[in-house]
Amino acid sequence: MVWSSRVTTISLEMAVPGLVGVWLDRRLGTGMLLVVVGVILGFALGMWHLIKLANPTNPPGHQKKPPEETK
């Protein structure tokens, strides 16, 4: 169940910015400018999330401990 939610989240991160760009382009009449920006932004966000998920040194839900104070 956890992996299905992660895959769904990443796929929505990649698709939604492009769809918002389509909607804004139609509303503002800006051609395909915002679609391109949305697709690039969505791809970058999705890839960043995939890389973060695949990083074995920082698993999801892992909280780094704050540095100990030295006296």
N, C-alpha and C positions, 0 to 999 in steps of 0.2 A: 504494500500500500504506500509505503514511503517513496519508493522509486517512481511509482506512477504519478504521484503528486509533483515530484521533482521534474520529471519529463514534461508534464503538462505545464508547469511553471516556466520552464525554459522555452518551450514551443510558443507559449503566449508572449513571452518577452521578445521573441523574434518576430511574431506576426502582428501584434497589436500596434506598434509604432508605424508600420507600413499602412495598416488600415486607417489609422488616425490621419496619416498623411493624405490618403485618398479622400477622406471625408473633408479635410481642410482645403485641399486643392479644389474640390468641387464647390465648396462654400465660398472660397475667396477668389476663385478663378485664376489660380497661379500656375496653370499648366500641370507639369509633372514634378515641379521643384520639391514640394514637401513630401511627395511619395518617395523620391530618391533619398532625401534626408532621413525620413522615417525608416526606410529599409536599411540604410547604413547604420543608423543608431540602433535599430533592433538587432541586427547582426552582431554589432560590437558588444551590446549588452548580453546577448545570449552566449556568445563565445567567452566573454569574461566569466559568466556564471558557470559555464561548462569547465573552464580551466580551474576555477576556484573549487568546483565539486570534485575534480579529478586530482587535486593536489593532496597527496597522502600525508603531508606534514600538518595540514590544517583541515581535518574532517568537518563536515557540516555539524553545527551545534556545539562545536568545541570552543570553549571560551579560554582565551589566553589569560594566565594569571598575571596580575599587576606585579611589577618588579618589587622585590622586597626592599624595605628601607634599610640602609646601612647606617650604623651608628658610629 
